[in-house]
Amino acid sequence: MTHLPRTLLLFLALLFLPCARSAAQPGQTLIPFKGTGLDGQPYDLQQSIGKQPVMLIFWASWCPTCRTEVPRVNKLAEKYRPQGMEFVAINVGFNDSLERAQAFVRSTGMTYPVYFDGSSTITESYRIQGVPTIIIADKQGVIRYRQFTAPDLTEAGFTELMVE
C-alpha cells in the first residue's frame, strides 16, 4: 500500500511533464494569434515575427502585481518602441470581464495595445500559469525571456533581440 502513493505521484508527474515542456519557453518560437484590441484595432502577431522583437504581457485586472508592473513596462515601451520593439498586453480572461479590463487599462495608463482573451485561447496556447507573465521574443520570434516580472532590459540586451 505504501507504493501506491509514490506510483500515483510518479504517474501524475509524467502526465503533466509534457505539458510543461510544450509551454512557450525560451528557445521556442512565439505562437501566432490574431485578435481585436480594446481599441477596436485588429492585430496579427504573425505580422511582427521576423520584423521586430515582441514583448507579450499576460495580466488580469484582479492581480495586484500586474498593477505594479504597468509603470515598468510603460518605461520599457517608451524607450524601446521607437527603436522597433512591439509591446502587446493580453488580459487572460480568467475570472475577469471586459469592463474590468477596460477600467484597469484606464486607471493604470497602459501605453501599449491591449487584448481581452475572453475565451482564454491565447492564454492556454502559451500555457500561462500565473500573472503577470512576461514573454520577450527576438526579431525572429524566438523566445528569450519568460518570467513573472518585467526585465531590466539594457541597450545591449535590446541589441541582441534585434540580431537576425
Order of alpha helices (4+ residues) and beta strands (2+ residues): alpha-beta-beta-beta-alpha-beta-alpha-beta-alpha-beta-beta-alpha
